[in-house]
């Protein structure tokens, strides 16, 4: 990623473009260009060697016009305040596209969890939670998993918050294990949603699953579960990458076998799987993946992956953004000229936060749903939002990103106008 890339500037640029097109009220626009609240915390941890290391963490709440704020926590060496602010803004739009009664937030800690022991990660998670406890809560701001965080991380967060207030508060975070108030279907919800909108977008272009090839960047929670669903629907997954490298097989990878391999491998990586050609090295593998002659490309890793430098090499007819912000505005333009359909992040990866919402509702009511009920409700909301976005695109004669943003921003703007400005 280039050193001078600002994800926040990119998110504001996208907002400005939409605001201009919608003739958005300048006072509402001005409010949206700022985050309501940003907390920077230091997180001192005693490491296993006895030394103290201090990590920096953030929690940013972008906009709460439509309800309490919501968004994940990432643990990654590349975390910055700029990035967390941008991701918080994207969460505002994402929740609004689906119609969830939430605003957007995000959090992160600058760290490399791959180089830390489980105990160190637990202590860091707990101290971070305690530092941000003053601004989170089931009625205020509800964290969830994101890059390198998982149900266990959420269990520690829930426990730390509950110990602080003196009673169990399952609704303070989502993406928890089922045993402590998590929801059926949450683990695979983002991947399931990615697959759902991918199938719908492919259908619109006359592509049949059984004849379509897919390349997936990233094999974490989102990429691996998307691969599983797509394989189940008959798509041929011909390439996947992860932090270490990439796997390629033009005849299609055996996804269930690959998932089993990753589960067993010490670092949960695709390396060592026999059913394809392995290319060592993150950058080389990704360059090859993005340029594959596939029907559909699903970037499911980090932001700013498809840029002005490599967009010209993309051959896919459809890009489905499983990650947040994987395509830069310059790449967007290049791909639009090439006729590529992009299903934007705030729609494509909204399955996770949608089931997070179901989890929160279940926690508040202490009444838990069956997996079929969760999946049926998720599929219904994803398809409804997909059609809403396509309708706006047809009406406004614009691409799907612009349409999704128009839909989201107009919903947030309506709430902002109705509520007015305090005091
Ligand atoms: N981190 C996920 C996202 O980017 C999920 C957020 C949530 O469930 O609150 O959408």
Boltz pocket constraint, residues with backbone or C-beta under 6 A from the ligand:
constraints:
  - pocket:
      binder: B
      contacts: [[A, 70], [A, 71], [A, 72], [A, 73], [A, 94], [A, 142], [A, 143], [A, 144], [A, 145], [A, 146], [A, 147], [A, 174], [A, 175], [A, 324], [A, 349], [A, 350], [A, 352], [A, 353], [A, 354], [A, 356]]
      max_distance: 6.0
